[in-house]
Amino acid sequence: MVDALREVHRVLAPRGVLVDARPDSRFLARAERRTTRGFQVFGNIRTSSVEMGNDRASDAAIARVVRDGLFRRSRPRRFWHRVPFDDLAELRKYLSEHLRFVKRAEWTVDAATRRRYAKDPFVIRRPVRYELLTKI
Amino acid sequence: MSGDGRVFGKRVPALSSRLRPAAEVELGYWGGPALVRGKRVLDLGCGDGRLALGVAPFAKEVTGTDPDAELIADARLRARDAGLRNARFDVGAGQSLRYADGAFEVVILSWTL
């Protein structure tokens, strides 16, 4: 990763900007039911340990090139992105196949509630971190 | 491959592109079209061009690069269908970019690093 960031530095013009945006595993994603008035949290979704490690490696790579004097960093920011699903079964299928998340949500509502609203539309609300770095 | 064995731009299935934020949404968070207006932009790990094609209407030129040739073919097709003449796509890896020094004013790593 550091090699790629050095290449980015090379192809950037003086004072050019590098945008680094990626999912933020520091915060839990949420499984939410879409209601008529908003969203109801049904559970938490953790990032797999492998991906957590990859995220730490990415953070370290950015820190390295900043430390090496290649970029000046700004304060990282975050936004939340909702991925829509037709129903709870579709959300579960997505989780079972997803490379980044663990395969099962940690439900914060009971099984009866999940069954009752299983046919409602659901979303996964996930944090995305972004940062603009300026070439020095 | 990068130093730790990861491959840029190949770790997430192409299908997930439709599950990511729309390009204009992401660009909006980063500062809006002003960030790329009139500039030469490189989208590194561009996949099927989701972000590059969203940026192209504002930028002077957009180049997308990704190690996956199939995704690059998709991106080229989408650019042609959209009539975007300032967008080009190349197969390539982030560790050895075949672009000149200082070729871009903005480089985007969106869900890539």
Interface residues (C-beta under 8 A of the other chain):
Chain A: M1 V2 D3 A4 E7 V8 R10 V11 L12 A13 P14 G16 V17 L18 V19 D20 A21 R22 P23 N54 A57 S58 A61 I62 R77 F79 H81 V83 L99 R100 V128 Y130 L132
Chain B: S2 G3 D4 R6 F8 R11 V12 P13 L19 R20 P21 V25 E26 Y29 W30 G31 L35 R40 L42 L44 A93 G94 Q95 S96 L97 Y99 A100 D101 G102 A103 F104 E105 V106 V107 I108 L109 S110 W111 T112 L113
